Amino acid sequence: MNLPDNAREALEAFTACPGWEQRARLLMQWGERLEPLSERNETDRVHGCESQVWLVGAAHDGRWHFRAASDARLISGLLAVLLARVNGLSAAELAALDITDWFTTLGLSRQLSPSRANGMNAVVQQMRRLSEAG
């Protein structure tokens, strides 16, 4: 699997955790790494998430860079490991990405409640819409 550096770092960190408690703590630490969003506009809000999530994205030389924020610490962590995997991808790579496989590889999928999984899928769908429009 050809991974961006941040995604490789996430993979190494999460696979080294022996259990869910350690992964949850690590997720919250990753959430603190999110680049802050100075403005949280309704147009940037991701619908389909129980928690409030905002997403912005821009392409540079055909590669996408996203920033996201949430009002929930665990969701912020999930967003951080998602961004680690998707930032730097082209629109075509983003369209082909299996995000469920990414969370499974990190050992996080079993602990994703259906509402959290739906929320992460809503974030990925919004990323894809932005990249197709961009």
N, C-alpha and C positions, 0 to 999 in steps of 0.2 A: 504494500500500500504506500503510495507516494503521498506523504503528508507535509503540510507546511510546518515550520519549526514549532509554532505555538501548539499545533495539534499533536505533534510528537511529544512535546513536553507534557501535555494533558494526558496522553495515553500512558506515558511512563509513570506519572504521578498517581493516576487513578488505578492502574493495574497493580501498583505496589501496595495499595490499601487492602488490609485483610478482611474488612467487613464494611457494612453499610454505615455504621456510625462514623468511621474514619472518612468514608467517601462524602458523607453529608457535611462534615466539618471542612473537608477540602473544597467542596462545592461552594460553601459560603466564603471561603478565602478567595477562590477564583472570582466570585461575584464582586468582591471589593476591587478587583483589577479593572472592571469595566470603565472605559473612558466616559466621563460624565457627559450627559446631554444637557446643555445649558437651557435649552428650551424644549418643553414637552408640549407639542401641538396636537390637537385632536386629529389632524390629518396624518400624523405619524403613529397614531395609536393602532395597535394590532387588535383587531376584533376576533373573538373566538378564544380569548384567554380569560380565565376567571380572575387572575391578578391583572393589574394594569401593566401593560407592556407598551413601550414606544420603540420604534425602529426607524433609523434613517440609513440611507446608503448612497454611495457615489462610486462611479467607475473612474479609474485612473489607468490609462493605457490598456483598456479592455479588461482590467481586473477589478473586481468589486471589493469595496471595504464598507463594512456595516458597523454601526454603533447602536447599542440598545440599552434600555434601562427598564427596571421594574420596581414596583413598590414592595416586592416580596424577596427576602434574602435568598431563599432556595431557588426561586425562579431566576434571580440575577446570576447565580452560579451556573444554572443550566444554560442561560444565555451566553455566559462567558465561554463555556466549553463549546457551545455551538459556533460562536464567532471565531474561536480558535481554529475550527475546522473549515469554515466557509470563507473567511477573509483571504483575499488574494485569488479567488477562483474567477474564471470567466463565466459569462452567463450560461454557456453550454455545460460547463462543469457543474455549475450550481443546479441546473435543471436535471442533471443525471445523478446527483448525490443522493444516496440512501441514508437519510438522517437516522432512521431507526437502527440501522446497522452501526452507526457511529456511537449512539448511546449504549447499544449492546456491547460493543467492543470496550467501552469505558467501564462496563459493569454497572451501568445506571438504569438500564431499561426495566428491570424487574421492580425497581422502586418508584418508577414513574407511574403515578396514578393515571387513570384514563383522562381526567381533566388536564393534568400536566402534559401528557403526551399529545392531547388535542391542541393545547396551547402552543407547544413547540412546533407542531405541524402547521399551525396558523402562522407562526413567525416565518417558517421556511417558505410557505406559500406567498407571504408578503414579500420576502426577499426575491423570490422568483418573478413576481409581478413587477417589482422595481427594476430588476435586471432586464426583463423583456422590454420594458418601456424606455429604459435608459439608453 
